[in-house]
Amino acid sequence: MYVFTAPDDEPNYVKIGRTKKGAHKRKDALENCGFNLHKAHCKVENAFLHYEIVELLIHKALHNERKKFDCHCSTVHGEFFEMNEERALEHVDMWCSWVIDKKPFDEDGYLTDYWKWRVKKLKADLNNVKWRSWTQPTIIDWFDFLLEQYGEGCYLQLKDHIGRKDSTFCQRGLIITLILYIYFGWSGAAWAITGLTIL
């Protein structure tokens, strides 16, 4: 993966792409087309599995900023984006880290069960997804996945049931649970949670 900046252009343009030949050769080829480019320093500079998917994800995530240039070499250069270098590197580093550290794909390039589940949970409007937090799941997210997968449907029904309760109900339930815990310990808290769940 590479990020090239075009510092002489206003507004700022960057080129985000991938190459098998090496970033410097790609830069030379683009400069033959008249682009004055500088290579930005990415955290991940070496090849890694599924880097093609990373490029695709970045281009999809930044589609609103995408710019295309018709070139005298009869090519349309379509991997340019109107943004600063810092923002471009942030996206490249985030998606590279996701693929390398989280290993969301199996050897054949298919999403693992956990990441299939996580994709299904995405909102329909992808413009409002906070990708940084989505690519960095918490232990609660993993626990939620395990309960849904192995809870034989009971967990989903309970989750939907609790999701229909308003904040006042939850606050009062928490107070009742706390009071019963203080007076009767864990058994009192367990009875309170059972009663609130039934309600």
C-alpha positions in Angstrom: 0.0 0.0 0.0 1.2 3.5 -0.6 0.1 7.1 -0.2 1.5 9.8 -2.5 0.9 13.5 -1.9 0.8 16.2 -4.4 2.0 19.2 -2.4 1.9 21.7 -5.3 -1.8 21.2 -5.8 -4.6 23.3 -4.2 -6.8 21.9 -2.9 -4.7 19.0 -1.4 -4.7 15.7 -3.4 -3.4 12.4 -2.3 -3.1 9.1 -4.3 -3.9 5.9 -2.3 -3.2 2.6 -4.0 -1.3 -0.6 -4.0 1.4 -2.0 -6.2 3.4 -5.2 -6.7 6.4 -3.5 -8.3 7.2 -1.2 -5.4 6.0 2.3 -4.5 9.0 4.1 -6.1 8.4 2.5 -9.5 4.8 3.4 -9.3 5.7 7.0 -8.4 8.1 7.2 -11.4 5.3 5.9 -13.7 2.9 8.6 -12.4 5.5 11.3 -12.7 5.8 10.4 -16.4 2.1 11.4 -16.6 3.0 14.9 -15.2 2.2 14.4 -11.5 4.6 15.9 -9.0 4.3 13.4 -6.1 6.0 12.8 -2.8 5.7 9.5 -1.0 4.2 9.6 2.5 5.4 7.3 5.2 2.9 4.6 6.0 3.2 2.4 9.1 2.9 -0.7 7.0 5.2 -0.5 4.0 5.7 -4.2 3.2 3.3 -6.6 1.4 0.8 -8.5 3.5 -2.1 -10.9 2.8 -5.3 -9.4 1.5 -3.8 -6.0 0.7 -6.1 -5.8 -2.4 -9.1 -5.9 -0.1 -7.6 -3.1 2.0 -7.3 -0.9 -1.1 -10.9 -1.5 -2.0 -12.1 -0.8 1.6 -10.2 2.5 1.7 -11.5 3.6 -1.7 -15.1 2.7 -0.7 -14.8 4.5 2.6 -13.5 7.7 0.9 -15.7 7.6 -2.2 -17.1 11.1 -1.5 -13.6 12.6 -1.8 -12.5 10.7 -4.8 -11.2 12.6 -7.9 -10.5 11.3 -11.4 -8.0 12.8 -13.9 -8.0 12.1 -17.6 -4.4 11.7 -18.7 -2.6 12.2 -22.0 -1.5 8.6 -21.7 -5.1 7.5 -22.4 -5.6 6.4 -18.8 -8.1 7.7 -16.3 -6.3 8.1 -13.0 -9.0 7.3 -10.4 -7.2 6.7 -7.2 -6.8 10.4 -6.2 -8.6 11.9 -3.2 -9.2 15.4 -2.1 -7.8 15.4 1.4 -4.7 16.1 3.4 -1.9 13.6 4.0 -2.7 13.0 7.6 -6.3 11.9 6.9 -5.1 9.6 4.1 -2.5 7.9 6.3 -5.1 7.5 9.1 -7.3 5.5 6.8 -4.5 3.4 5.3 -3.0 2.7 8.8 -6.4 1.8 10.2 -7.4 -0.7 7.5 -3.9 -2.2 7.3 -3.8 -2.7 11.0 -7.3 -4.3 10.9 -6.3 -6.9 8.4 -2.9 -7.6 9.9 -3.7 -7.6 13.6 -7.3 -8.8 13.7 -7.0 -11.4 10.9 -10.6 -11.0 9.7 -10.1 -13.2 6.6 -9.3 -16.9 6.3 -6.7 -18.3 3.9 -9.2 -18.2 1.0 -10.1 -14.6 1.6 -13.5 -15.1 3.2 -14.5 -13.3 6.4 -14.3 -15.3 9.6 -17.5 -16.0 11.5 -17.0 -13.2 14.0 -16.4 -10.6 11.2 -19.4 -11.9 9.2 -21.5 -11.3 12.3 -20.0 -7.9 12.8 -20.7 -6.9 9.2 -24.4 -8.0 9.6 -24.6 -5.6 12.6 -23.6 -2.6 10.5 -26.2 0.1 10.0 -27.7 0.5 6.5 -26.2 4.0 6.3 -22.5 3.3 6.0 -21.7 7.1 6.0 -22.3 7.3 9.7 -20.3 4.2 10.8 -17.3 5.0 13.1 -14.9 2.7 11.3 -12.0 3.1 13.9 -14.1 1.7 16.7 -15.7 -0.9 14.3 -12.3 -2.3 13.4 -11.2 -2.4 17.1 -13.9 -4.5 18.9 -14.0 -4.6 22.7 -14.2 -7.7 24.9 -17.9 -6.9 25.2 -18.4 -7.2 21.4 -16.7 -10.6 21.5 -18.9 -11.7 24.4 -22.0 -10.5 22.6 -21.0 -12.5 19.6 -20.4 -15.7 21.6 -23.7 -15.4 23.5 -25.6 -14.8 20.2 -23.9 -17.8 18.5 -24.2 -20.3 21.3 -27.1 -19.0 23.3 -29.6 -21.0 21.2 -31.8 -18.0 20.5 -32.5 -17.3 24.2 -29.9 -14.5 24.4 -31.4 -12.7 21.3 -34.9 -12.9 22.8 -33.7 -11.5 26.1 -31.6 -8.8 24.4 -34.6 -7.7 22.3 -36.8 -7.7 25.4 -34.4 -5.6 27.5 -33.9 -3.3 24.5 -37.6 -2.3 24.6 -37.2 -1.0 28.1 -36.8 2.8 28.5 -34.0 4.5 30.5 -36.2 5.2 33.5 -37.0 1.5 33.8 -33.3 0.6 33.6 -32.3 3.2 36.2 -34.9 2.1 38.7 -34.1 -1.6 38.0 -30.4 -0.8 38.7 -31.3 0.9 42.0 -33.5 -2.0 43.1 -30.8 -4.5 42.2 -28.2 -2.5 44.2 -30.5 -2.3 47.2 -31.2 -6.0 47.2 -27.5 -6.7 46.7 -26.6 -4.5 49.8 -29.2 -6.3 52.0 -29.1 -9.9 50.6 -25.8 -10.2 48.6 -25.5 -11.8 45.2 -28.6 -13.9 45.7 -30.8 -10.8 46.2 -29.2 -9.2 43.1 -29.9 -12.4 41.1 -33.6 -12.3 42.2 -33.9 -8.7 41.3 -32.4 -9.2 37.8 -34.6 -12.2 37.2 -37.7 -10.2 38.2 -36.8 -7.3 36.1 -36.1 -9.5 33.1 -39.5 -11.1 33.4 -41.1 -7.6 33.6 
